[in-house]
Amino acid sequence: MSTGGSDRAVFAALAANLGIAVLKFGAWLVTGASSMLAEAIHSVADSGNQGLLLRGAQRAKQTPTKEHPFGFGRERYIYAFIVSIVMFTLGGLFALYEAYHKYQEVSEGHENKLLTGSWWWVPLVVLVAAIGMEGFSFRTAITQANTVRGEEGWVSYVRTSKAPEIPVVLFEDLAALIGLALALLGVGLTLMTRSGYWDVAGTAAIGALLVAVAVLLAIEIKSLLVGEGANPEAVARIKRALEAEPRVDRVIHLKTLHLGPDELLVAAKIAVRPTEHAADVAAAIDAAERRIRAAEPVATSIYLEPDIFRAHESTADSSEPPQVSGG
C-alpha cells in the first residue's frame, strides 16, 4: 500500500476529528451531558492518534544506520500500537470513569443541566453534524482501502494488510460512528424520559465500545510487530520468479519477513546447476535477485544461498512452515 494513500485517509480523519472535538466540547459545556464529554475526549484521542500515525510514517523514512541496518520501517507498527493504547486509556477507560462519576451524580439527585437548561437541543445538532463529518472521514478511508483491497473481503483485508494506517483509521472511524449513535441514543432517551440514567448508559456503552476496539486493534498490530511473512500471493510470485531463472533448478527453502509495510526481507536456499566456475553461480544469483525485484518490488533485502539439490532435501522442504499472514 502506498504511503500517500494512507496519508490522505489519516489527514481526512484528523481534520474531521479536530472539528468534531470542538463541537462536542461546546455541547458538553452548555449541557453537562456526560456522553458528550466522553465523545469529546474520544475525538481528542483520535486526533492524537492520527498525529501518531503521521509521525510513525515520517520516522519510517529515515535512512538505515549501523545500529538499524534494515531501516526504520517498523516505526509505523510501533506508533500504530501506541494508538491502540491511547484509544484504550484516554478513550475507553475515561468514558467508563465518566459514566461512573455521572451515575453517582444522578443517584445523589444533582441538577442535570441537560434537563433543566434551555440548550437541550445543542447536543442533538452537534451529534448529527458529527455523524456527517465522521462519515466523510470513513468514506475517505474506504475509498483508499478499495484501491488496494481489490476483491478481498473486508475482514481478510484488515487481518492481512501490512500497512497499519488505513486499517487503524477504519477501526477508529467505525468506532466513532457507532459511538456517536450511542451518544445520540443516550441523550435522546434522557430528554424523552427525563432520566439522567440513559445518559450514563450511553457513556458506559461508548467506553465499552472503545475498550473492545482498542483490544482488537492491539491484537492485529501485535502480529505485525512480532513479524509477519509476505502474503501467500506474494510468496508464490517470488517462487515463480526464482524458478523462471534458467540457471536455478528449484527452490529448496523460502522465507519472508516484512521489515515494514513496503519493505520485505527474502531469504531462500536455491538449487543451481552444477558448475566449476564461481562466476556462473554469482551470475545465477544476480539474475534471480533481479527477477524477484521485478516480481515483488517491495523485496528490498534479498539473501540467496546457492546449493546443489539432493533428494533428501525435498522432505525437508515439505516441513517448512507455510508462508501465511496472521492477525
FENURMO-V309530 format. One record per run of one state. SS is the DSSP state (@ for helix, = for strand, . for the rest). FROM is the first residue (numbers start at 1). LEN is the number of residues. If there is no record, write none. Layout:
ss = {SS	SS}
from = {FROM	FROM}
len = {LEN	LEN}
This chain:
ss = {.	@	.	@	.	@	.	@	.	@	.	@	.	@	.	@	.	@	.	=	.	=	.	@	.	=	.	@	.}
from = {1	3	32	34	60	75	108	113	117	121	150	154	161	164	194	197	227	232	245	248	261	263	273	278	296	299	308	313	319}
len = {2	29	2	26	15	33	5	4	4	29	4	7	3	30	3	30	5	13	3	13	2	10	5	18	3	9	5	6	9}
